[in-house]
């Protein structure tokens, strides 16, 4: 028999499909290794993913795979890490370049001068939303505007977890709604839908959740009126004004990046060019010198000011800061590829697929599958492809149009990337913002509310567009 390949992996005639119990045991084995490793031993997620991959090899051999076929399955899936890996490296370079150029310091300085603590959180939500919609990248928004807003929030005395929640909510709003976003283009492609129809359909769930989130952040922000630490604010602004030349010129890299992306230039190329512009500003305007600037692009901005808030905010970025994430991508995709190659998820879903007869149940199962594939594969891309491939036949059977499926995937999988600690998005977000996932997760209101709105529509049938049954 030929194994089911949900993510376009290899096909072999010498293997058999796993039974429900066999598939369940394979999945549970991987989950147990990761869970125990994280909770009991506090081990790095990368090595746990690697051990899980090794553990699955005997299971694949038991299904008839040869060692050569196992290796090909892993490599085929791990090769998908190349594109996001290059994006990660370019974002790391961008962060270093924009700190050295004074871009991020300028945003922090003038933000502290103009933003009221009372409305800081909702301002952060709106600002990050605008940047993310314009650029189409949540990671780029978190790594630039996000770092700046974290600096402002910390200086104003607002808890880091709440500020991070506002940043993430705004960043992923844009990642969902921008036609420039890779996930927004990928999801309707997988489900067989249309890009603009997909974006319009997401408005039904995203807009109500966004408005509710904005109201919540506004009310929370009212509690922090006048609590800014004057000493912290003064120390930070003085350091920034004395160390960097602030003003309009350091903002040029932002204008360049937004202009390139709005003109539909490739994200990687746009980020590289914006990084180069930032490096030029650092060399010629900030007078950092070529050697120091190149070192910052590679290993990040380094500072030992003796001021805790300055060191914690500015000591980041660089190409090397993203290497751990790339290792995670490789092993997570390798693990997910092995599970996809053997048809584990298909076997589990097939056991109850025929019993799904109502849109509410279907939406709920799709949300669960999206989160499960996200946790297993460690990647939003993997989750989108797997969820779309697995659930599309059931949506078709119920005459539901593809934009329904793509919307549910985006409502859960895309936004959920930052909520799971061991995914690429989760590790990147926590590392870049300097806040643990568990600290900011309760305040990611958009990501928490949108799936509930989506489930409401599934239960009531509202906005669930259908084909004509004829």
Secondary structure, 3 states (H helix, E strand, C coil): CCCCCCCCCCCCCCCCCCCHHHHHHHHHHHHHHHHHHHHCCCCCHHHHHHHHHHHHHHHHHHCCCCHHHHHHHHHHHHCCHHHHHHHHHHHHHHHHHHHHCCHHHHHHHHHHHHCCHHHHHHHHHHHHHHHHHHHCCHHHHHHHHHHHHHHHHHHCCCCHHHHHHHHHHHHHHHHHHCCCCHHHHHHHHHHCCCHHHHHHHHHHHHHHHHHHHHHHHHHHHHHHCCCCCHHHHHHHHHHHHHHCCCCCHHHHHHHHHHHHHHCCCCHHHHHHHHHHHHHHHHHHCCCCCHHHHHHHHHHCCCCCCCCHHHHHHHCCCCHHHHHHHHHHHHHHHHHHHHHHHHCHHHHHHHCCHHHCCCHHHHHHHHHHHHHHHHHHHCCHHHHHHHHHHHHHHHHHHCCECHHHHHHHHHHHHHHHHHHCCCCHHHHHHHHHHCCCHHHHHHHCHHHHHHHHHHHHHHHHCCCCCECCCC
